[in-house]
Amino acid sequence: MKPMNVFLVKPSPLTVFIIILILFILGFYSLHYPHPSSFSQNTLHFHNLFLSSSSNSTVSNYLRALTVHPHLAGTEFAADTTAYVADHFRGHGLTTHTVDYTVLLSYPVYSSIEAHFNSSSVSHLLLTEPDRFDVVKPYHAYSPSGSVFAKAVFVNYGRERDYHALEVLGVAVSGCIVVARKGSGGGLGRGAVVEKAEEKGAVAVLVYNDDDGGDDTWRQGFERGHVMRGGVGDPLSPGWAGVEGSERFGLEDSEVLKKFPKIPSLPLSYEVAETILSSLGGTSVPLEWRGTLGSKVRNVGPGPTMLNFTYQGENKMATIQNVFAIIKGSEEPDRYVLLGNHRDAWTYGAVDPSSGTAALLDIARRYSILLSSGWTPRRTIILCSWDAEEFGMIGSTEWVEQNPVNLGSKAVAYLNVDCAVQGHGFFVGSTPQLDSLVVEVTKRVKDPDTEGASVYKNWAAAGGDSNIQRLSRVDSDFAPFVQHAGVPSIDMYYGKDFPVYHTAFDTYNWMTQYGDPFFHRHAAVAGIWGLLALHLADDSILPFNYVPYANQLQLYMNILSSLLDQQISLQPLNMSIQEFTSAAKEANDESKKLRLQETSGRSVDIKKRGLNDRLMLAEKGFLDADGLQGRQWFKHLVFGPPSDHESKLDFFPGIADSISRSTGMSERERLAGIQHEVWRVSRSIQRAASALRGEFT
């Protein structure tokens, strides 16, 4: 083959300019729309950097600083804690701001209990932890003030079946001061205990926690808490934010009064409760109550011990502050991934909530390391530090109520951690489209208690994703996001219960001695929490899988079928679940195909954006504008609290309420009411299926 003659031609200036322009455009495009494989490697690098930047000692230092003083919402020390969190965010280069609300909070003024025993002796009962002078005196926020002198009677956990057991024995509680226990043995929340006691004619309520942990010191602890009914948001601005100058109901408004009990209540320590209960006469304790009762509790009363009970409280307006740190997304800045923890505490709050606050501060530190290494999230990340959660999720609820449209159209997910560490074992709750993501992330984080294992390995051995809880409870800041705004959410923590809950013994020392001595569990929670957010913020296709949601709905229908009369037709529910299942599988298949897409370009990006919007917005389909009957604030028809605290259903709250309301109705009215709620849920599932498909009917 003959050699070719090569002629070099000098390019014109215009040709050079065009070549440079083409190279620039290609470089710009590859920077902003990288090839999937290179993007994946880059993402993996930052995920590994996030996990490797964990520091137990740093989290420990954060927790120590957060727990130097009690920081009850609306107090001076609470303001200091606000400043500490905001300064930390700013110190790590994050754009930070605060949002203020003026809301109704509740504080104690005076309390006393005198026990008049059958022996004619009188004892002034201790109503606070010994040697803890800087914490708020034990009380129930929003309890009315009152003074009563009456016989004491023991009502076990204060459930309907407990009152029925007393009634069978001929024990009347009307006109008495009831003493109830609260704990992991099947008890109700303190607010439900007070509500039921009021219904039964009691004149006051004393509640103690029987999960004492077997320690004599912890038995002296008093569990503070609120007893507001409904329990969500500022009672004076239900459904809208309590900002300066906004509309507010008056304290005597009927909408406000129905949120508060009509009889006073106080917490007791295990030790003080035992003093009262061991002095009771009358009927013996029912056999079915005795298993976990102390040996000194033999009789239920009433009396002969009389209690002289006084409580004076004060409800007053106070300013609370939410703190936000924002990391703006580079490609989809109008899509938001939210990480939230509340900051206020009844006392020192080492577990509740400062273990979660310390983890959030550590995530801010780790994200700042990523930012300085060249990372920018695809979507915007917001770190949220809520105020006044202990008074009924007030800080988070006011913010959700202030931002309904933006949350409804732009929020990808909300990731909540309240108490990051309470003890041993990983626990998580979520809306089901996030189950698969939880599984994948826990496989990447080291287990804090087993060398060489992942969090997933030990969690799976204990039941794993089959034990994922659902978010129908109203006990932390995920409630307004899920149950009012329909935002996909996760809630997680280590340890199921802890004996110093809401007491003056919830201190840094307790954490270092019992909860997490080496802060390995704190590091694990921060790792899972932060990595979940990185996936939600950086994955080009949102890591949502609605197939587990469809499976969960099918399980709920099967349970419902076993509880309802055959006259109630579940055919509408069955049809809507089948439709949702098909839509979920189609969306899942579409996600898989787009993830495998080798080519990139504007058309692919538009497809991804469209799919992501459908995945993000489908949860809103379960919302109903009218809300639950008589409780319109709760909009979600799959997840929400039933009005009957002892309901067998912890899902489909509208159906659960209709079953509870049916007592006393005619058979026709009862069946019609339940059937209507079945139809409402069915329509909500159809809406979610339509949202997943993204098409008009």
Sequence and secondary structure as in RCSB ss.txt:
>XXXX:A:sequence
MKPMNVFLVKPSPLTVFIIILILFILGFYSLHYPHPSSFSQNTLHFHNLFLSSSSNSTVSNYLRALTVHPHLAGT
EFAADTTAYVADHFRGHGLTTHTVDYTVLLSYPVYSSIEAHFNSSSVSHLLLTEPDRFDVVKPYHAYSPSGSVFA
KAVFVNYGRERDYHALEVLGVAVSGCIVVARKGSGGGLGRGAVVEKAEEKGAVAVLVYNDDDGGDDTWRQGFERG
HVMRGGVGDPLSPGWAGVEGSERFGLEDSEVLKKFPKIPSLPLSYEVAETILSSLGGTSVPLEWRGTLGSKVRNV
GPGPTMLNFTYQGENKMATIQNVFAIIKGSEEPDRYVLLGNHRDAWTYGAVDPSSGTAALLDIARRYSILLSSGW
TPRRTIILCSWDAEEFGMIGSTEWVEQNPVNLGSKAVAYLNVDCAVQGHGFFVGSTPQLDSLVVEVTKRVKDPDT
EGASVYKNWAAAGGDSNIQRLSRVDSDFAPFVQHAGVPSIDMYYGKDFPVYHTAFDTYNWMTQYGDPFFHRHAAV
AGIWGLLALHLADDSILPFNYVPYANQLQLYMNILSSLLDQQISLQPLNMSIQEFTSAAKEANDESKKLRLQETS
GRSVDIKKRGLNDRLMLAEKGFLDADGLQGRQWFKHLVFGPPSDHESKLDFFPGIADSISRSTGMSERERLAGIQ
HEVWRVSRSIQRAASALRGEFT
>XXXX:A:secstr
            HHHHHHHHHHHHHHHHHHHHS  HHHHHHHHHHHHHHHHHT  HHHHHHHHHHHTSS   TTS
HHHHHHHHHHHHHHHHTT EEEEEEEEEEEEEEEEEEEEEE TTS EEE   S TT  SS  S EET   EEEEE
EEEE TT  HHHHHHHHHTT   TTSEEEEEESTTT   HHHHHHHHHHTT SEEEEEE   TT TTGGG B  E
E  SS  S TTSTTS   TT     TTSHHHHTTS SS EEEEBHHHHHHHHTT  BEE  GGGGGGS TT  EE
ES S EEEEEEEEEEEEEEEEEEEEEE  SSEEEEEEEEEEE   SSS TTTTHHHHHHHHHHHHHHHHHHHTT 
  SEEEEEEEES GGGTSHHHHHHHHH HHHHHHHEEEEEE SSSBSSSSEEEEE GGGHHHHHHHHTTSB SSS
TT BHHHHHHHTTGGGG B S   SSTHHIIIIIT   EEEEEE S  TTTTSTT SHHHIIIII TT HHHHHH
HHHHHHHHHHHHH SS     HHHHHHHHHHHHHHHHHS TTS  HHHHHHHHHHHHHHHHHHHHHHHHHT    
SHHHHHHHHHHHHHHHHGGGGGB TT BTTBTT  BSSSS  SSTT S SS HHHHHHHHHTTTS HHHHHHHHH
HHHHHHHHHHHHHHHHHHT   
